[in-house]
Amino acid sequence: MSVIFTLTTTVLALLPVCRSNYVGEVPNYKVRFHQILQKIESLETAFLECNRKSETLQQSQWQQENENRLQASKIMQLESRAMMMDANESKVKELEKKLNEAFGVIDKLVKEVEIIKLQRRLANTSSNQLQYCEKCEKHMQSQGKGHTNADKISGNREISSRISKLPRMKRFSGFGKTNVAFSVTMATWHELTLASHELLPFDVVSVNDGNGFDSNLKSFICPVTGIYFFTATITGYIHKFECYIVIDGEEKAVISTGDGPSFEQASSSVVSHCSKGQRVYIFTYNAATAIGYASGRFTVFSGFLITDLESVSS
């Protein structure tokens, strides 16, 4: 609008001049008119250029607004994903807490079952000893008829000697003098490529009663002589994964997964007589990818003492 106003003002300003020139000199009027036309054309060109720049600026403004809208949409999506991740993380923590509670209940039940089994074994052994003593007493009484006191004394000594050679039992209290149990896993979710004949890096200790598991050696060191139960579960990825439960270099059990297209899991257990100081660990047979996940417990190594032979024999 300002360009049109300027153009109109210019034409009106030049009309008197043109009129006076037309009265006086006709050729001068033609020159002036030609100059006016040239100015009008230049003004039209400038007006068109301004319109073109205005349209270009308007288009760039629209593009910038569209980009701002896209950026705002992406920010909203990221905020929504962050909220979902926070909600999922809280659910995972809650599930992990429930799993830990469930495993604690299972461990208590296992201990109670083992206590009941050992109590029954001890009761049976004590009953057998009593029966043997009663037989010996009856035999001594039947043999005492017609024998001298010296013979009776000699027979009593022989029976006492035999009884003293029987295993001496103590009243059962827990698992003997020492409670021993451990359970370890690998750290939070990661895929770990292991070489053959390499120790599994258990680095999360959830239970270590008796302080038998050594985190530096990645191994369990038997704190007392006794009968132990060991179990392990491994999880491999794509390739076949084989491990051994090893006690002082001797392979006691094999754990072998399949070679499916995804995750494969396998478990194995062993009951063994172990002396104090013996080392128990898990090592790989072949190179493979192991999977660790704390809350899922995909790769776990556990064990506990069944019978404390040191307290039983003392």
Secondary structure, 3 states (H helix, E strand, C coil): CHHHHHHHHHHHHHHHHHHHHHHHCHHHHHHHHHHHHHHHHHHHHHHHHHHHHHHHHHHHHHHHHHHHHHHHHHHHHHHHHHHHHHHHHHHHHHHHHHHHHHHHHHHHHHHHHHHHHHHHHHHHHHHHHHHHHHHHHHHHHHHHCCCCHHHHHHHHHHHHHHHHHCCCCCCCCCCCCCCCEEEEECCCCEEEEECCCCECCCCEEEEEECCCEECCCCEEECCCCEEEEEEEEEEEECCCCEEEEEECCEEEEEEECCCCCCEEEEEEEEEEEECCCCEEEEEECCCEEEEECCCCCCCEEEEEEEEEHHHHHC
